[in-house]
Amino acid sequence: MSSIDLEVPYSEKDLAKALGARWNPERKVWYVVDRNDLAPFAKWLPQPPRMNHRADSYILLESFRDCWKCGKRTCVFGFALPRGCEQLEALEPDREFSSDAEYETWLDGPDAIQWVAQPAAAVLSYITHISDSALLRMRSLTKRYRKDQSGATWYFMNHCEHCDAKLGDFETIEEFDAPLRPIGIASTSRISRCHVNERLEAQASSTLLTEEDFECR
């Protein structure tokens, strides 16, 4: 029987368990198997994705960083898209709305957003949804790249291979010369790349990179 993963904060794990949720110790995620009665778990169900990045191929990344908690060096993983990948962009980015309902109505309309080809490679960050095939490939490399909570946000992030501490995307990807976002050719030597000729779609943020800084062509 298929299951549905839940996004349960640690502080609410006992409540989720009392309602019938189960814990997967390998994947470190709460889940339910009875798909006919999801009402008690409504607040923990993942929101429907709005994919905003897509490409006909992608690159699996592997690098390393020091864990903030135990201080040991650990591997970190991520996704990059090649030049020409497409991103969903707003046609009127500065438009203002009187309410969330008005924004949602506009966002679902035909004139709100369009796919735009990007002029450079891009590293994905804060991924909330990604193609199943890409996630399966990632899981073949590591079991420590999984969805976890940071503040009020759930996204796929790395975890230390020694102590399982969360390794957030700011230090891993977005910070200057981060492990998965090198600045300058000298820094690219620390990254291993595996090009995958499969389509990828994701709901995420992204950072464009120059070809000199990151060879993802």
N, C-alpha and C positions, 0 to 999 in steps of 0.2 A: 504494500500500500504506500502510495506517495505521501510525502510529508511537506509541511510548510514551515520554513524558518521564521522565528520571531525575533524582534529586536527588543529584548528585555533588559532594562538597566539592572545592574547588580543589586541595587536597593529594593527591587521588586521581584527578585527571583523566587522568594518564598511564596509570594502570592501567585505567580505563574505556575509554580509546582502544585499548589493547592487546587488550582483550577484544572489541572490535568496536563499541563505542558511537560515535556520530557527534555532531558539534558543529554546532548551528545558530547561526551568527554573528549573525543578525538578532534572534532571540529570546534568544540567550545561554543556551542550555540543551543538555545532552547528551540523546541519545535513541537508541532502538533501533528497528529496523524488523522484525526477525525475532521475531514473537510466539510462535513455537513452541519457543524455547529461551531462557527468561528466567532460568534458574537461575544463570548467572554474574553476573547483575545484581541478584540478589535484595535485597541490602542497600541498593540505591539506588532500588528501586521505591517510589513513594508509597504510604503506608498507606491502606487503604479508609476513605472518609470516614464520619464520624458527624455528619450535619448537625444543628446545634443552634439555628439561626435560620431563620425563614421569614416571608414576607410576600407579599401579592398584588401589591405594587408596591414600587419602591425609588427612591432618589435618587442620581444620580451627582454627586459633589462635585469641585470644582476650586478650589484656592487656591494659595498660594505661600509659600516659605520660603527662607532663606539656606542654601546648602550648607555643611556643616561642613568639607568638604575644600578646595574651591576658593574659597569665600566668595561665589560669585555667586548671584543670586536665580534660583530655579527653580520651575516649577509642580509641584504635588503633587495627587494624585487619591485619591478614596476612595468608599466606599459608605455610605449611611445608609438606615434603614428608618423608615417613618412610625409614628405612634402606632397601637397596636393590633397591631403585629407580634408574632409569637409566638417565645418562647424555650423551649428544653427545659430544665427544672429538676428537680433531685432532690427526691423526696418526703421523703427523710430525709437532709438535707445533713450532719448531724453523725454519721452512722453510721460506725462503725469496722470495718475488715476486717483479718483476720489475714494475708492474702496478696493479691498482685495477681490470682491466679487466682480467689480468692473474690470480689474486686471485679468482675472481668470477668463472672463468672457472674451476679452480682446485677444488673449493669448491663444485661445482655441479657434480664432477666426482665420480666414485665408490670407489676410494682409499683415499679419503680425511679425512673422519670422520667415527666414529663407536660409537655405543651405549655401554656404560660401566656402569655396576652395581656399585653403591656407597656403601662403607662399613659402612656408618652411616646415621642417619637422616639428612635432609637438610632443611634450611629455605630459601624460595625464596625471591629475592629482585629485584627491577627494572624490574618488569614484564611488557612486552610490549604487549604480547598476552597470552591468557589463554582459556582453554576450556569453552564453553558457559555455560555448566551445573554448573561448579565451580563458575563462575561469578554470575550466578543466585542465587546460595546458599549464596554467600557473600552479594548480594543485599538484601536478606531476613533478614540479620543481621544489615546492615547499608547502608545508601544512600551516605555516605561520603567517601567511598572507590571507587575512580573513576580515570579515566585517566586524567592527567594534565601535564603541561609542566614544566620542570626544565632545565634551560639552553636551549640547542638545542634538548633535549630528552623528549619524551612523554612516560610516564609509569603510571601504576595504583598505586596510592598513597593514604594515609589517609588524611583527612581534619578535622580540629578542629570542634567539635560538637557545640561550642559556637560562634566562629567568622569565621569559614570556612577557616582559614588559611591553606596553604599547609604544610603537615607534611611529609617531605621527608624521604626516606628510609635510609639515612646514620644515622641520629639520632635515627630512629625507629628500625632499624635492624642491621646495620653494625658496629656501634660504640661499643666499649667495654662495655659489660654487658647492651646492649640496651634492651628496653622493650620486643621485640619479639625475642631476642637472649640472653638469660640469661647465665651467667657464674657462675657455681656452683649450687648445689642443693637448697640452700637457696633462690635463685632468682626465681626458677621455680614456686613458690607459687603464683606469681603475674599473671601467665598466665592461661587462661581457654582454654581447647582443646575440639574440637568436631571432632571425627574420622568419615570420610565419605568413605564408600566402593563403590566408583565410580572411574573410570579411569580419570586421569588428564594429560593434556599435556600443556606445557607452553614454551614461549620464555622468558628467564629470566637469571639473575645471581643467584648464590646460595652459601650458607655457610654451610659446614658440621659441625655437632655437635656431641659430645660424648653422649652416653646414660645416663651418670651420670649428664650431664648438661641439657639434654632435653629428656624427656621420650616420644618418638614418635614411639615406637615399635608396 
